[in-house]
């Protein structure tokens, strides 16, 4: 509250007070602030690398535990679709689409954390262009490489926002005022096209995978990371563009630029001992503090506070899954594999895993989901959790791997009339599956295909990529848009929903994209004027 004085001029009094204040503080004016100023922080090449690292660090808030802050994004990534289900029929907003609206906490969380990554990237892209920052570099070419890294990470977030929300505002510059944050909704492919633009540039700036020292720089993105994400973006654009041949051709061109990646043993893609392997294009670099992680805090605190690991207890009976509950395979997924396909047991199995660390022990039978536990990141002998609480896993989340890209390339080849090339990609995946036995003996299943259809490719993606990074729900929605499937005819059972079908509320006119969070609608008048996504007003 401001007090109003009358009958005199206050200027002399204010001047006297200022002089007194300056005099009393004179001896302290040369003391540096307790927090470093932005203008002082980027004083070395190392400091700039820490700034770039902060862009990568935003991913921990998507895939880590964060037990007191809504958890990671696993529920919104895994439950929609037909591969993963929940032990609790009451998890309806994501699995049964029951009551899904703009106030949903998972929707708000995903939106917020994706934009946090974008804000960090926009800040660093601005700093990397400043001459004073360029001057601190000692490694030739690293400034351009850093730009490529940040462009890739921003493109990843743009791609996800477009995929899930479609009309999200395009924030591609640093926010310096409230006005900078008030942006209109994007139209059609605008945000996805921006992701593609960033990736096309990033691919020219990023180095080969061999550039990064494996001892100290493991997991930083490289040029083929950008090409892999370009394949995903162009394929997604093709599907929503009426199976556009031109977009598919661009996906094929990007795929051909990936020359150093190869398929490894299937289980090694989810094994802490084989992180950043030859199949990897982009991973969350899961770790933990030297003493312990604090899974109740985000990772913005540094040191021993916060968390730097990945969350996989959504599939186990560990007490730390109280935010997410227990997830498992649908009956549809369990019945989708050929008998003898080695991938099946590494995806789900009829025994439980010890969740307190690395162990070879396969405990007694699992008592949920018809006796099958989701195994991809917790298979005995392949998982590792920090020892104090056993919550954060140090096993990297694989965000883009070559098998995903090969199957997208198979689709692109098939849709552009090259069935022979499409068949090669699918049979490569199936041959690798046969080699992925636990005892090293090659399995007879799955056999090579002699011909290829779009249904074969869709089936292969279902079993190869089950429970990975929200891939299945993206596939289903975009295949519907392309006309390959018709989700309007799917029943609750088709979606793998194993509870009372009366609880299942999916509507194809509404639920193919998520609602814009209500907080955005309340604070952004341009978004409010445009209205929410269809069905959520």
C-alpha positions as CSV (number, residue, x, y, z in Angstrom):
1,X,0.0,0.0,0.0
2,X,1.3,3.5,-0.9
3,X,0.9,6.3,1.6
4,X,0.1,9.7,0.0
5,X,1.8,12.8,1.6
6,X,0.4,16.3,1.1
7,X,1.4,19.9,1.5
8,X,5.2,19.5,0.9
9,X,7.7,18.4,-1.7
10,X,9.2,15.0,-0.9
11,X,12.2,15.2,-3.3
12,X,14.7,16.5,-0.7
13,X,13.7,13.8,1.8
14,X,14.1,11.1,-0.8
15,X,17.5,12.5,-1.9
16,X,18.7,12.5,1.7
17,X,17.6,8.9,2.2
18,X,19.4,7.8,-0.9
19,X,22.6,9.5,0.2
20,X,22.3,7.9,3.7
21,X,21.7,4.5,2.1
22,X,24.7,4.8,-0.3
23,X,26.9,6.0,2.5
24,X,26.0,3.1,4.9
25,X,26.5,0.5,2.1
26,X,29.7,1.9,0.6
27,X,31.9,-0.6,2.3
28,X,29.8,-3.5,0.9
29,X,29.4,-2.4,-2.7
30,X,32.4,-4.5,-3.9
31,X,30.9,-7.8,-2.5
32,X,29.8,-10.1,-5.4
33,X,26.2,-11.4,-5.3
34,X,25.7,-14.8,-3.8
35,X,24.4,-15.9,-7.2
36,X,26.5,-15.3,-10.2
37,X,25.1,-12.8,-12.8
38,X,24.4,-14.0,-16.3
39,X,26.9,-11.5,-17.6
40,X,29.6,-13.1,-15.5
41,X,28.7,-16.8,-15.7
42,X,30.0,-17.7,-19.2
43,X,33.6,-17.0,-18.5
44,X,35.1,-20.2,-19.9
45,X,34.4,-23.0,-22.4
46,X,33.6,-25.3,-19.5
47,X,30.9,-22.9,-18.3
48,X,29.3,-22.9,-21.7
49,X,29.3,-26.7,-21.8
50,X,27.5,-26.6,-18.4
51,X,24.9,-24.3,-20.0
52,X,24.4,-26.8,-22.9
53,X,24.2,-29.6,-20.3
54,X,21.3,-27.8,-18.7
55,X,19.4,-28.3,-21.9
56,X,20.0,-32.0,-21.7
57,X,19.1,-32.0,-18.0
58,X,15.5,-30.9,-18.7
59,X,14.8,-34.5,-19.9
60,X,15.3,-35.8,-16.3
61,X,12.1,-34.0,-15.4
62,X,10.3,-36.1,-18.0
63,X,11.7,-39.5,-17.3
64,X,12.8,-39.4,-13.6
65,X,10.9,-40.2,-10.5
66,X,10.1,-36.7,-9.1
67,X,7.8,-38.3,-6.5
68,X,6.5,-35.1,-5.0
69,X,6.0,-33.3,-8.3
70,X,3.7,-35.5,-10.2
71,X,6.3,-38.1,-11.2
72,X,7.6,-38.5,-14.8
73,X,5.7,-38.5,-18.0
74,X,5.2,-42.3,-18.1
75,X,1.5,-42.4,-17.6
76,X,0.8,-40.0,-20.5
77,X,3.3,-41.8,-22.7
78,X,2.5,-45.4,-22.0
79,X,-1.2,-45.8,-21.1
80,X,-2.9,-44.5,-24.2
81,X,-2.7,-47.1,-26.9
82,X,-3.0,-50.8,-26.9
83,X,0.3,-52.2,-25.6
84,X,0.4,-51.2,-21.9
85,X,-2.3,-51.3,-19.2
86,X,-2.6,-50.4,-15.5
87,X,-3.5,-52.6,-12.6
88,X,-6.0,-50.0,-11.5
89,X,-9.1,-49.5,-13.6
90,X,-9.5,-46.1,-12.0
91,X,-6.6,-44.7,-14.0
92,X,-9.2,-43.7,-16.6
93,X,-8.0,-40.4,-17.9
94,X,-5.1,-41.8,-19.8
95,X,-6.1,-45.4,-20.4
96,X,-9.9,-45.2,-20.8
97,X,-9.9,-41.4,-21.7
98,X,-12.6,-41.0,-19.0
99,X,-12.9,-37.4,-17.9
100,X,-9.8,-36.3,-19.8
101,X,-9.9,-32.5,-19.8
102,X,-7.6,-29.4,-19.8
103,X,-7.3,-29.5,-16.0
104,X,-5.6,-32.9,-16.0
105,X,-2.4,-32.9,-14.1
106,X,-0.5,-35.2,-16.5
107,X,-1.4,-33.0,-19.4
108,X,-0.2,-29.9,-17.6
109,X,3.0,-31.5,-16.4
110,X,4.0,-32.7,-19.9
111,X,3.2,-29.3,-21.4
112,X,5.2,-27.4,-18.8
113,X,8.3,-29.7,-18.9
114,X,8.5,-29.6,-22.6
115,X,8.4,-25.8,-22.6
116,X,11.1,-25.8,-19.9
117,X,13.4,-27.6,-22.2
118,X,12.5,-25.1,-25.0
119,X,13.2,-22.1,-22.7
120,X,16.6,-23.5,-21.8
121,X,17.4,-24.1,-25.4
122,X,16.3,-20.6,-26.5
123,X,18.4,-19.1,-23.8
124,X,21.5,-21.0,-24.8
125,X,21.0,-20.4,-28.5
126,X,21.0,-16.7,-27.8
127,X,24.1,-16.9,-25.6
128,X,26.0,-19.0,-28.2
129,X,25.6,-16.1,-30.7
130,X,27.1,-13.5,-28.4
131,X,30.7,-12.5,-29.3
132,X,31.8,-12.5,-25.6
133,X,30.7,-16.1,-25.3
134,X,32.3,-17.1,-28.6
135,X,35.6,-15.6,-27.3
136,X,35.9,-18.0,-24.4
137,X,36.0,-21.1,-26.7
138,X,39.4,-22.9,-26.9
139,X,38.2,-25.9,-29.0
140,X,37.9,-25.2,-32.7
141,X,34.4,-25.7,-34.0
142,X,32.8,-26.5,-30.7
143,X,30.6,-23.4,-30.7
144,X,28.9,-24.6,-33.9
145,X,28.6,-28.1,-32.5
146,X,27.0,-26.7,-29.3
147,X,24.4,-24.9,-31.5
148,X,23.7,-28.2,-33.2
149,X,23.1,-29.9,-29.9
150,X,20.7,-27.3,-28.6
151,X,18.8,-27.1,-31.9
152,X,18.4,-30.9,-31.8
153,X,17.1,-30.8,-28.2
154,X,14.7,-28.0,-29.0
155,X,13.5,-29.8,-32.1
156,X,12.8,-32.9,-30.0
157,X,10.5,-30.8,-27.7
158,X,8.8,-29.1,-30.7
159,X,8.2,-32.5,-32.3
160,X,6.6,-33.8,-29.1
161,X,4.5,-30.7,-28.5
162,X,3.1,-30.9,-32.0
163,X,2.5,-34.6,-31.8
164,X,0.5,-34.3,-28.5
165,X,-1.1,-30.9,-28.6
166,X,-0.9,-29.7,-32.2
167,X,-1.7,-26.0,-31.8
168,X,0.9,-25.2,-29.0
169,X,2.5,-21.8,-29.4
170,X,5.9,-21.7,-31.2
171,X,8.3,-20.2,-28.7
172,X,11.6,-20.0,-30.6
173,X,13.2,-16.9,-28.9
174,X,14.2,-16.1,-25.4
175,X,11.4,-14.7,-23.2
176,X,12.4,-11.3,-21.8
177,X,9.0,-9.9,-21.0
178,X,5.4,-11.1,-20.4
179,X,4.6,-10.0,-23.9
180,X,7.2,-12.4,-25.3
181,X,5.3,-15.3,-23.7
182,X,1.9,-14.4,-25.2
183,X,1.9,-16.2,-28.5
184,X,-0.8,-17.4,-30.8
185,X,-1.6,-21.0,-31.5
186,X,0.4,-22.6,-34.3
187,X,-1.5,-23.7,-37.4
188,X,-1.3,-27.1,-39.2
189,X,2.3,-28.3,-39.5
190,X,3.9,-25.0,-38.4
191,X,5.6,-26.4,-35.2
192,X,6.5,-29.7,-36.8
193,X,8.1,-27.8,-39.7
194,X,10.1,-25.7,-37.2
195,X,11.4,-28.9,-35.7
196,X,12.4,-30.2,-39.1
197,X,14.1,-26.8,-39.9
198,X,16.1,-27.0,-36.7
199,X,17.1,-30.6,-37.4
200,X,18.2,-30.0,-40.9
201,X,20.5,-27.3,-39.6
202,X,21.6,-29.4,-36.6
203,X,22.6,-32.2,-38.9
204,X,25.1,-30.0,-40.6
205,X,26.6,-28.6,-37.4
206,X,26.8,-31.8,-35.3
207,X,29.9,-34.0,-35.5
208,X,30.2,-37.7,-36.2
209,X,29.6,-40.0,-33.2
210,X,33.3,-40.7,-32.9
211,X,34.0,-37.0,-32.1
212,X,32.8,-37.3,-28.5
213,X,35.2,-38.8,-26.0
214,X,33.5,-41.9,-24.6
215,X,35.1,-41.4,-21.2
216,X,33.8,-37.9,-20.6
217,X,31.2,-36.9,-23.3
218,X,29.2,-40.1,-23.7
219,X,25.6,-39.6,-24.8
220,X,25.9,-36.2,-26.5
221,X,24.0,-36.1,-29.7
222,X,25.8,-36.4,-33.1
223,X,24.8,-35.9,-36.7
224,X,23.0,-39.2,-37.1
225,X,20.9,-38.4,-34.1
226,X,19.5,-35.5,-36.0
227,X,19.0,-37.7,-39.1
228,X,17.1,-40.2,-37.0
229,X,14.8,-37.6,-35.5
230,X,14.3,-36.2,-39.1
231,X,13.1,-39.7,-40.2
232,X,10.6,-39.6,-37.3
233,X,9.4,-36.1,-38.1
234,X,9.1,-36.6,-41.9
235,X,7.3,-39.9,-41.4
236,X,4.9,-38.3,-39.0
237,X,4.3,-35.4,-41.4
238,X,3.7,-37.9,-44.2
239,X,1.1,-39.7,-42.3
240,X,-0.8,-36.6,-41.4
241,X,-0.4,-35.3,-44.9
242,X,-2.4,-38.1,-46.5
243,X,0.6,-40.5,-46.8
244,X,2.4,-37.9,-48.8
245,X,5.1,-39.4,-51.0
246,X,7.3,-36.3,-50.9
247,X,7.5,-36.5,-47.1
248,X,8.3,-40.2,-47.2
249,X,11.0,-39.6,-49.7
250,X,12.6,-37.0,-47.4
251,X,12.4,-39.6,-44.6
252,X,14.3,-42.1,-46.8
253,X,16.9,-39.5,-47.7
254,X,17.6,-38.8,-44.0
255,X,17.6,-42.6,-43.3
256,X,20.3,-43.1,-45.9
257,X,22.5,-40.6,-44.0
258,X,22.7,-43.0,-41.0
259,X,25.7,-45.2,-41.8
260,X,27.3,-46.1,-38.5
261,X,24.4,-47.5,-36.6
262,X,23.7,-51.2,-36.5
263,X,21.4,-53.6,-34.7
264,X,22.7,-55.2,-31.5
265,X,21.3,-58.0,-29.3
266,X,17.7,-56.9,-28.5
267,X,18.1,-57.0,-24.7
268,X,21.3,-54.9,-24.8
269,X,19.1,-51.9,-25.7
270,X,17.7,-52.0,-22.2
271,X,20.8,-53.0,-20.3
272,X,22.9,-50.6,-18.1
273,X,26.0,-52.5,-19.2
274,X,25.4,-51.6,-22.9
275,X,24.3,-48.0,-22.9
276,X,25.0,-45.7,-25.9
277,X,25.7,-48.8,-28.0
278,X,25.8,-49.1,-31.8
279,X,22.0,-49.0,-32.1
280,X,21.6,-45.9,-30.0
281,X,20.8,-42.5,-31.6
282,X,19.7,-40.7,-28.4
283,X,19.4,-41.7,-24.8
284,X,18.6,-40.1,-21.4
285,X,21.9,-40.4,-19.6
286,X,20.6,-41.8,-16.3
287,X,22.9,-41.5,-13.3
288,X,22.8,-40.7,-9.6
289,X,24.7,-38.5,-7.2
290,X,27.7,-40.0,-5.5
291,X,25.9,-40.4,-2.2
292,X,22.2,-40.7,-3.1
293,X,19.5,-39.2,-5.2
294,X,16.6,-37.2,-3.8
295,X,13.7,-38.4,-5.9
296,X,11.4,-35.9,-4.2
297,X,13.1,-33.0,-5.9
298,X,13.7,-32.0,-9.5
299,X,17.3,-31.8,-10.9
300,X,17.7,-28.0,-10.7
301,X,19.5,-28.0,-7.4
302,X,22.9,-29.7,-8.2
303,X,25.1,-31.7,-6.0
304,X,23.5,-34.4,-3.9
305,X,20.0,-32.8,-4.1
306,X,17.5,-33.6,-6.8
307,X,17.6,-36.7,-9.0
308,X,19.4,-37.6,-12.1
309,X,18.1,-41.1,-12.7
310,X,15.3,-42.8,-14.6
311,X,12.1,-44.2,-13.3
312,X,11.1,-47.8,-14.1
313,X,9.3,-48.7,-10.9
314,X,6.0,-48.1,-12.7
315,X,6.4,-51.8,-13.7
316,X,7.5,-53.2,-10.3
317,X,6.2,-53.7,-6.8
318,X,8.7,-51.3,-5.3
319,X,7.1,-48.8,-2.9
320,X,8.6,-45.9,-5.0
321,X,5.9,-46.5,-7.7
322,X,3.2,-44.9,-5.5
323,X,2.9,-42.0,-8.0
324,X,2.5,-44.1,-11.1
325,X,1.1,-47.4,-9.8
326,X,1.9,-50.7,-11.6
327,X,1.9,-51.0,-15.4
328,X,1.9,-54.2,-17.4
329,X,1.4,-55.7,-20.8
330,X,-2.1,-55.9,-22.3
331,X,-3.4,-59.3,-23.3
332,X,-3.3,-58.0,-26.9
333,X,0.5,-57.5,-26.6
334,X,1.0,-60.8,-24.9
335,X,-0.7,-62.7,-27.7
336,X,1.1,-60.7,-30.5
337,X,4.5,-62.6,-30.6
338,X,5.3,-65.7,-32.6
339,X,6.0,-68.6,-30.4
340,X,9.7,-68.6,-29.6
341,X,10.4,-65.0,-30.4
342,X,13.2,-64.1,-28.0
343,X,11.9,-60.5,-27.7
344,X,8.9,-61.7,-25.8
345,X,10.6,-62.5,-22.5
346,X,12.7,-59.4,-22.5
347,X,9.5,-57.3,-22.9
348,X,7.5,-59.2,-20.2
349,X,8.0,-62.4,-18.3
350,X,6.3,-64.6,-15.8
351,X,8.7,-64.0,-12.9
352,X,9.5,-60.9,-10.8
353,X,12.7,-58.9,-10.7
354,X,14.6,-57.8,-7.7
355,X,14.4,-54.0,-7.6
356,X,17.1,-53.1,-5.1
357,X,20.1,-53.4,-7.5
358,X,21.8,-55.5,-10.0
359,X,20.9,-59.1,-9.4
360,X,20.7,-62.2,-11.5
361,X,17.9,-63.6,-9.4
362,X,14.5,-64.3,-10.9
363,X,12.1,-64.3,-8.1
364,X,8.8,-66.2,-7.8
365,X,5.9,-65.7,-10.3
366,X,4.4,-62.3,-10.8
367,X,0.8,-62.0,-9.6
368,X,-0.5,-59.3,-11.9
369,X,-1.4,-59.1,-15.6
370,X,-2.1,-62.8,-16.0
371,X,1.3,-63.5,-14.3
372,X,3.5,-61.3,-16.5
373,X,5.6,-58.4,-15.4
374,X,6.8,-55.6,-17.8
375,X,10.5,-56.2,-18.1
376,X,12.2,-54.0,-20.6
377,X,14.2,-51.9,-18.2
378,X,14.2,-54.1,-15.1
379,X,15.1,-57.5,-16.4
380,X,17.3,-59.4,-13.8
381,X,21.0,-58.8,-14.4
382,X,20.3,-55.8,-16.7
383,X,19.0,-53.2,-14.3
384,X,20.7,-51.1,-11.7
385,X,19.2,-48.9,-9.0
386,X,20.9,-46.5,-6.7
387,X,21.5,-48.3,-3.4
388,X,20.1,-45.9,-0.7
389,X,16.4,-45.7,-1.8
390,X,16.4,-48.0,-4.8
391,X,14.2,-45.5,-6.7
392,X,16.3,-44.0,-9.4
393,X,17.7,-46.3,-12.0
394,X,21.0,-45.6,-13.7
395,X,19.9,-47.6,-16.8
396,X,19.5,-45.1,-19.7
397,X,16.1,-44.6,-21.2
398,X,16.6,-45.2,-25.0
399,X,14.7,-42.4,-26.7
400,X,15.7,-43.0,-30.3
401,X,17.2,-46.3,-31.5
402,X,18.0,-47.6,-34.9
403,X,15.3,-50.3,-35.0
404,X,12.6,-47.7,-34.7
405,X,14.2,-45.7,-37.6
406,X,14.6,-48.8,-39.8
407,X,10.9,-49.7,-39.4
408,X,9.9,-46.1,-40.2
409,X,12.1,-46.4,-43.3
410,X,10.3,-49.6,-44.2
411,X,7.0,-47.7,-44.1
412,X,8.5,-44.9,-46.3
413,X,9.9,-47.4,-48.8
414,X,6.6,-49.3,-49.0
415,X,4.6,-46.1,-49.4
416,X,6.8,-44.9,-52.3
417,X,6.7,-48.2,-54.2
418,X,9.9,-49.9,-53.1
419,X,8.6,-53.0,-51.4
420,X,11.9,-54.8,-51.8
421,X,13.7,-52.2,-49.7
422,X,10.9,-52.2,-47.1
423,X,11.2,-56.0,-46.8
424,X,14.9,-55.7,-46.1
425,X,14.4,-53.4,-43.2
426,X,11.7,-55.6,-41.6
427,X,13.7,-58.8,-42.1
428,X,16.7,-57.2,-40.6
429,X,14.7,-56.6,-37.4
430,X,13.4,-60.1,-37.4
431,X,16.8,-61.7,-38.0
432,X,18.2,-59.7,-35.1
433,X,15.3,-61.0,-32.9
434,X,16.3,-64.6,-33.7
435,X,19.9,-63.9,-32.6
436,X,18.7,-62.3,-29.3
437,X,18.4,-65.5,-27.2
438,X,19.7,-65.6,-23.7
439,X,21.9,-68.7,-24.4
440,X,23.3,-67.5,-27.8
441,X,21.6,-70.2,-29.8
442,X,19.7,-68.7,-32.8
443,X,15.9,-69.1,-32.6
444,X,13.8,-70.3,-35.5
445,X,11.3,-67.5,-34.7
446,X,10.4,-65.0,-36.0
447,X,11.0,-66.2,-39.5
448,X,11.8,-63.9,-42.4
449,X,8.9,-62.6,-44.3
450,X,8.7,-63.3,-48.0
451,X,6.5,-60.4,-48.8
452,X,5.6,-57.1,-47.0
453,X,2.4,-55.2,-46.3
454,X,1.7,-52.1,-44.2
455,X,0.0,-54.4,-41.7
456,X,3.2,-56.4,-41.4
457,X,5.2,-53.2,-40.6
458,X,2.6,-52.1,-38.1
459,X,2.7,-55.5,-36.4
460,X,6.5,-55.4,-36.2
461,X,6.5,-52.0,-34.6
462,X,3.9,-53.2,-32.0
463,X,6.1,-56.0,-30.7
464,X,9.6,-54.5,-31.3
465,X,8.9,-51.1,-29.7
466,X,6.3,-52.0,-27.0
467,X,6.4,-49.8,-23.9
468,X,9.0,-47.5,-25.4
469,X,8.8,-43.7,-25.1
470,X,5.2,-43.2,-26.1
471,X,5.8,-44.6,-29.6
472,X,2.7,-46.7,-29.9
473,X,0.1,-44.0,-29.3
474,X,1.9,-41.8,-31.8
475,X,1.8,-44.6,-34.3
476,X,-1.9,-45.4,-33.8
477,X,-3.1,-41.8,-34.2
478,X,-1.0,-41.0,-37.2
479,X,-1.8,-44.3,-38.9
480,X,-5.4,-43.4,-38.5
481,X,-4.8,-40.0,-40.1
482,X,-3.0,-41.7,-43.0
483,X,-5.9,-44.1,-43.5
484,X,-4.0,-47.2,-42.6
485,X,-6.3,-48.0,-39.7
486,X,-9.7,-46.6,-38.5
487,X,-9.7,-46.0,-34.8
488,X,-13.3,-45.0,-34.9
489,X,-14.1,-48.7,-35.3
490,X,-11.9,-49.9,-32.4
491,X,-13.5,-51.3,-29.3
492,X,-12.1,-51.1,-25.8
493,X,-10.7,-54.6,-26.3
494,X,-8.9,-53.4,-29.5
495,X,-7.2,-50.8,-27.3
496,X,-6.1,-53.5,-24.9
497,X,-8.5,-52.2,-22.2
498,X,-9.3,-55.2,-20.0
499,X,-11.8,-53.7,-17.6
500,X,-15.5,-52.9,-17.8
501,X,-16.0,-51.5,-21.4
502,X,-18.6,-49.1,-20.0
503,X,-15.7,-47.2,-18.4
504,X,-14.0,-46.7,-21.8
505,X,-14.8,-43.3,-23.3
506,X,-12.6,-42.9,-26.3
507,X,-14.0,-40.6,-29.0
508,X,-12.0,-40.3,-32.3
509,X,-13.3,-36.8,-32.8
510,X,-11.8,-35.7,-29.5
511,X,-9.0,-37.8,-28.1
512,X,-6.5,-38.1,-30.9
513,X,-4.8,-35.1,-29.4
514,X,-4.6,-33.9,-25.8
515,X,-6.3,-30.7,-24.5
516,X,-4.4,-27.5,-24.2
517,X,-3.8,-27.1,-20.4
518,X,-6.2,-24.8,-18.7
519,X,-3.4,-22.7,-17.2
520,X,-2.3,-21.8,-20.7
521,X,-5.9,-20.9,-21.7
522,X,-6.2,-18.7,-18.6
523,X,-2.9,-16.8,-19.0
524,X,-2.6,-16.6,-22.8
525,X,-5.5,-14.5,-24.3
526,X,-4.5,-15.4,-27.8
527,X,-4.9,-19.1,-27.0
528,X,-8.1,-18.4,-25.2
529,X,-9.5,-16.5,-28.2
530,X,-8.7,-19.4,-30.5
531,X,-10.3,-22.0,-28.2
532,X,-9.1,-25.3,-27.0
533,X,-8.6,-28.4,-29.1
534,X,-11.8,-29.9,-30.5
535,X,-14.0,-31.5,-27.9
536,X,-12.3,-29.8,-24.9
537,X,-14.0,-26.4,-24.8
